[in-house]
Amino acid sequence: MTFSLIGRCARTGQFGAAATTSSLAVGARVHAVAPGVGAVLTQHRTDPRLGPRGIAL
């Protein structure tokens, strides 16, 4: 099971993201954050290209 959370600061507009799962080193695969754009979190077993694609959309 994977738990994911994205937050945005109302004052600064900055984004933050966190994820946890049973897979080791999941943080290298699931986070995609772009300043002034947004954040995307994919799930545990995923294609690492999906985060940047989500940001591009």
C-alpha positions as a LaTeX table, in Angstrom:
\begin{tabular}{lrrr}
\hline
Residue & $x$ (\AA) & $y$ (\AA) & $z$ (\AA) \\
\hline
Met1 & 0.00 & 0.00 & 0.00 \\
Thr2 & 1.24 & 3.50 & $-0.86$ \\
Phe3 & 0.30 & 6.73 & 0.87 \\
Ser4 & 0.89 & 10.01 & $-0.96$ \\
Leu5 & 0.37 & 13.64 & 0.06 \\
Ile6 & 0.78 & 16.92 & $-1.82$ \\
Gly7 & 0.54 & 20.27 & $-0.06$ \\
Arg8 & 0.57 & 23.88 & $-1.23$ \\
Cys9 & 1.35 & 26.87 & 0.97 \\
Ala10 & $-1.37$ & 29.50 & 0.52 \\
Arg11 & 1.04 & 32.29 & 1.44 \\
Thr12 & 4.04 & 31.42 & $-0.76$ \\
Gly13 & 2.49 & 29.13 & $-3.40$ \\
Gln14 & 5.23 & 26.55 & $-2.83$ \\
Phe15 & 4.44 & 22.86 & $-3.21$ \\
Gly16 & 5.64 & 19.93 & $-1.14$ \\
Ala17 & 5.15 & 16.21 & $-1.61$ \\
Ala18 & 5.65 & 13.08 & 0.49 \\
Ala19 & 5.09 & 9.38 & $-0.14$ \\
Thr20 & 5.62 & 6.18 & 1.79 \\
Thr21 & 5.28 & 2.56 & 0.74 \\
Ser22 & 6.71 & $-0.90$ & 1.33 \\
Ser23 & 9.14 & $-0.47$ & $-1.59$ \\
Leu24 & 12.63 & 0.80 & $-0.73$ \\
Ala25 & 13.76 & 4.11 & $-2.27$ \\
Val26 & 10.30 & 4.92 & $-3.60$ \\
Gly27 & 11.04 & 8.64 & $-3.33$ \\
Ala28 & 13.27 & 8.46 & $-6.37$ \\
Arg29 & 10.33 & 7.35 & $-8.53$ \\
Val30 & 7.07 & 8.91 & $-7.40$ \\
His31 & 7.67 & 12.65 & $-6.86$ \\
Ala32 & 7.54 & 15.29 & $-9.58$ \\
Val33 & 7.39 & 18.90 & $-8.41$ \\
Ala34 & 7.85 & 22.04 & $-10.51$ \\
Pro35 & 7.99 & 25.53 & $-8.96$ \\
Gly36 & 5.09 & 27.69 & $-10.09$ \\
Val37 & 3.46 & 24.74 & $-11.86$ \\
Gly38 & 2.40 & 22.01 & $-9.43$ \\
Ala39 & 3.14 & 18.56 & $-8.14$ \\
Val40 & 2.36 & 14.99 & $-9.18$ \\
Leu41 & 2.77 & 11.80 & $-7.16$ \\
Thr42 & 2.55 & 8.47 & $-8.95$ \\
Gln43 & 2.21 & 5.18 & $-7.12$ \\
His44 & 4.56 & 2.45 & $-5.90$ \\
Arg45 & 5.07 & 0.47 & $-9.13$ \\
Thr46 & 5.09 & 3.04 & $-11.85$ \\
Asp47 & 6.73 & 4.27 & $-14.99$ \\
Pro48 & 9.12 & 7.04 & $-13.82$ \\
Arg49 & 8.27 & 9.06 & $-16.95$ \\
Leu50 & 4.70 & 9.65 & $-15.70$ \\
Gly51 & 5.63 & 12.37 & $-13.17$ \\
Pro52 & 7.25 & 14.71 & $-15.71$ \\
Arg53 & 4.41 & 14.01 & $-18.16$ \\
Gly54 & 1.88 & 14.96 & $-15.50$ \\
Ile55 & 3.73 & 18.20 & $-14.77$ \\
Ala56 & 3.80 & 19.00 & $-18.49$ \\
Leu57 & 0.01 & 18.66 & $-18.68$ \\
\hline
\end{tabular}
